[in-house]
Every structure is written in structure tokens, then in C-alpha cells.
Amino acid sequence: MSAVSLRNVSFRYPGHDNWILNNFSLEIKEQKVLAIIGKSGCGKSTLIRLIAGLLQPNEGIITTQSSHQLGMVFQDPRLLPWKTVFENVALPIRNESIEYQKRIVREVLELVGLSHTESYYPSELSGGMAQRAALARALVQSPDILLMDEPFGALDAITRAQIQMDFEKIQQTKKMTVVLITHEVNEAVRLADQVLVLGNTKILDALSVDLPHPRAVTDLHVIQYAANVLNLLTNS
């Protein structure tokens, strides 16, 4: 079953002649991780914003299951500097009772490894901690579909590897549908069930990653899949 369906979608920005996506169709499977990779400027971020409803297509239809809740994580954590970690994470459920907010926020902070940071302000967080807080904010609504636009791109290699491991566990526990935009081939293969290579307004190629979770970047099968994706990218 598809969680998100794009049918014959075309999009270009106002005042521009070039299409970013042209007659683009895609079925995103429920409870799976889809990684989208491609050269800079190929439309990856535009695609995820169309799915989120932040942009509207010029042509075509984008549908999600009506009961599904969407969450989104950007490359920049976008935390409000005058609010604590607790208050930032609670923003999507701020209209709920204080008791409910406390329970849910503490659950997701524990899930992302930030239980000790409730009263911290963003200026007191490392880059990795700030990104975990942004992830917690997206998870606080228990989304069925999580959209992630290069969420780990600004992190150092060690922090990135650790948060990838933790995110993999979270996705396997919560069974969310995830759309992940990334420039990192190893990240795509480690986390995704399918990798799409995007370019020239359309899907250039696709690769199913038939490996069990969790996956280690040092696993020979992961390395081989990564080599296959890199080959698709360099020959696209």
C-alpha cells in the first residue's frame, strides 16, 4: 500500500521557464524508508516540499492517506532561541493539556537521547543535540509520514554516524514512512529500503536495498550497495 502517491506532477517556480519536475510519478510505500539522492539543483528539496504541501504543483495530483499525520525535519534545526528544549519540542502540541505535553515530550526526548536537556536553551546545545531536538519536535505528533530534508548534513562524521544509528532504531520501532533527502550515498544505503536517483526533472534510476536492519556501514553488503548507487549517480 502507498502512503504517498504523486501522479503526473509538474512544477516550476513562478517567473521561471524551466520545469523542476515534469510529468513526475512516484508511489511511496507505507512504513518504508525512501532515500532520494541526486546532484545539487536536481529538485530534491522541491519534491519534499511538494509532498509536505509547502508548495503546490502546477499540474498533477499528490495524495496521502487522509488519516496520516505528517512530520518534517530540515537540515537546519530551526529551534526558537528564546525557548527551552522542552518548549521547542512541545510546539506542535502546545494546545494540548500541560500534563499531556509533559508526558509526550519526555517520551520523545528519551527516545532521541535528550532526557537531560529539558531546560536547556538552543545556545547550550551541540549541533548533534540540536538536530536531535528537531527530530524530537517532529516525532512529538507521532507522525505516520516523516519527511527529512538533509537532516544530518551539517553534522561531523562521528555525530552523524551515531544519530543515523539512533534514527534507524526509532524508525524500526515506530514503523513510520520516511522520505529522506541526502547527498550521502552511505547514509542512503544504511537507512533506506529504496534509493531513488533524481535528475533532469525525473527519476533517473532506482535501487531496492534488500538488507535487514540494523545495518553497519562497514558491512560488505552495504558497501556493495553503496558502490551500486554511486555508479548510478556518476552515470546519470
Stockholm file with secondary structure:
# STOCKHOLM 1.0

chainA/1-236         MSAVSLRNVSFRYPGHDNWILNNFSLEIKEQKVLAIIGKSGCGKSTLIRLIAGLLQPNEGIITTQSSHQLGMVFQDPRLLPWKTVFENVALPIRNESIEYQKRIVREVLELVGLSHTESYYPSELSGGMAQRAALARALVQSPDILLMDEPFGALDAITRAQIQMDFEKIQQTKKMTVVLITHEVNEAVRLADQVLVLGNTKILDALSVDLPHPRAVTDLHVIQYAANVLNLLTNS
#=GR chainA/1-236 SS CEEEEEEEEEECCTTCCSCSEEEEEEEEETTCEEEEEESTTSSHHHHHHHHHTSSCCSEEEEEECTTCCEEEECSSCCCCTTSCHHHHHHGGGTTSCHHHHHHHHHHHHHHTTCGGGTTCCGGGSCHHHHHHHHHHHHHTTCCSEEEEESTTTTSCHHHHHHHHHHHHHHHHHHCCEEEEECSCHHHHHHHCSEEEEEETTEEEEEEECCCCSSCCTTCHHHHHHHHHHHHHHHTC
#=GC SS_cons         CEEEEEEEEEECCTTCCSCSEEEEEEEEETTCEEEEEESTTSSHHHHHHHHHTSSCCSEEEEEECTTCCEEEECSSCCCCTTSCHHHHHHGGGTTSCHHHHHHHHHHHHHHTTCGGGTTCCGGGSCHHHHHHHHHHHHHTTCCSEEEEESTTTTSCHHHHHHHHHHHHHHHHHHCCEEEEECSCHHHHHHHCSEEEEEETTEEEEEEECCCCSSCCTTCHHHHHHHHHHHHHHHTC
//
